[in-house]
């Protein structure tokens, strides 16, 4: 099993000849979708969803209803490739997947919350959880949490407590284009003040690097 970190919130999960790409958005190198067997989209924000990447992927797209509607509007030619999933659904993309949760994290109390579903991908018994832009617990034990590390809706304490609540042995930083390198170093200090005490690891990888 291989997890490759790409720009911002995008990762490739590869196992036994299947490649699943999650959230190739505006900060993602187009090469992230090369050879994808399936693309999963958590929600419609530009840093997670870019129509050009989906056109280039030539792969089935699995996403929630709101994103499906936006794809049909932005790129009608992709309509036949879309499968709509809902929170709690399990489905197969070459690897088993379960959709988790239904709302984006609160940005501001006066902003309406859009829909967001994360995904637990089972790669040969190693479960990888991508929450999208939410702090929704997966409801099951996972081996790797793709933990948001910077966002206008996120505090360091929330990132720490989310990782502690999920209890994944390995926590890979995603959603990382908002902070400077200095700020990421500070967050790493915060994570490492708490997670190792509970047997949990926090790591950050450069774009194109594997976990």
C-alpha positions, -999 to 999 in steps of 0.1 A, spaced: 0 0 0 13 35 -9 0 69 0 14 98 -20 9 134 -8 0 159 -36 -8 195 -35 -28 207 -5 -56 182 2 -49 157 -26 -36 122 -20 -31 91 -41 -38 57 -25 -24 27 -43 -28 -9 -35 -28 -41 -55 -29 -24 -89 -57 1 -80 -51 39 -77 -76 61 -59 -71 99 -60 -89 121 -34 -96 158 -38 -74 170 -67 -80 207 -65 -66 240 -76 -33 236 -57 -28 200 -71 -3 191 -98 -23 177 -127 0 146 -126 -17 135 -94 -46 120 -115 -24 102 -140 -35 66 -141 -63 70 -116 -88 42 -114 -112 64 -94 -114 100 -81 -132 108 -49 -143 144 -41 -153 154 -6 -169 188 -14 -171 216 -39 -145 242 -27 -119 250 -54 -90 237 -34 -106 202 -34 -124 202 -68 -111 214 -102 -130 203 -133 -99 202 -154 -84 175 -132 -115 154 -135 -115 157 -173 -78 147 -174 -83 118 -151 -105 97 -175 -117 78 -144 -150 73 -126 -159 100 -101 -175 93 -68 -189 122 -48 -219 136 -30 -250 151 -46 -240 188 -43 -207 182 -59 -222 160 -86 -246 189 -95 -217 213 -97 -197 190 -120 -227 186 -143 -229 224 -145 -191 230 -149 -183 201 -171 -214 184 -186 -193 159 -205 -184 142 -172 -220 134 -162 -218 98 -172 -188 92 -151 -203 104 -118 -216 81 -91 -234 99 -63 -228 86 -27 -243 96 6 -230 96 42 -228 60 55 -227 45 20 -202 18 13 -191 13 -23 -163 -3 -43 -138 16 -65 -114 -13 -68 -109 -8 -31 -137 -7 -5 -147 28 5 -172 43 31 -185 78 30 -184 96 64 -203 127 75 -222 153 57 -213 189 67 -183 211 62 -167 225 93 -180 258 106 -162 287 89 -183 314 106 -217 309 124 -234 332 99 -222 314 68 -244 285 57 -226 251 59 -222 232 27 -222 194 25 -189 175 29 -183 137 31 -150 122 40 -139 87 29 -124 57 46 -105 38 20 -95 2 28 -63 -6 11 -57 -43 18 -66 -40 55 -50 -6 60 -77 19 65 -70 55 54 -94 83 63 -97 116 44 -121 139 62 -123 166 36 -130 200 53 -145 185 85 -135 172 118 -160 143 118 -148 112 134 -149 81 112 -168 59 135 -143 31 132 -106 24 139 -84 37 111 -47 33 105 -39 66 88 -57 99 94 -52 126 67 -54 154 92 -61 190 81 -32 211 92 -42 247 81 -74 263 71 -94 295 78 -119 273 98 -92 254 118 -74 261 151 -43 242 162 -61 229 192 -89 215 170 -63 197 148 -47 182 178 -80 171 194 -92 157 161 -61 135 158 -64 124 195 -101 116 190 -96 95 159 -65 77 174 -50 67 141 -14 55 147 -2 76 118 -14 112 110 -4 127 77 -8 164 74 -29 176 45 -47 209 37 -13 226 41 -11 255 16 -25 281 40 3 282 65 39 293 60 67 268 68 73 286 101 36 281 111 37 244 101 68 240 123 48 255 152 19 231 145 42 202 144 55 212 179 19 213 191 11 179 177 43 164 191 35 178 225 5 155 227 3 127 201 34 107 210 22 104 246 -7 84 232 14 63 208 4 84 177 27 98 151 23 131 132 42 135 98 42 160 70 53 152 35 63 174 6 42 171 -26 51 139 -45 65 122 -14 51 89 0 41 81 35 
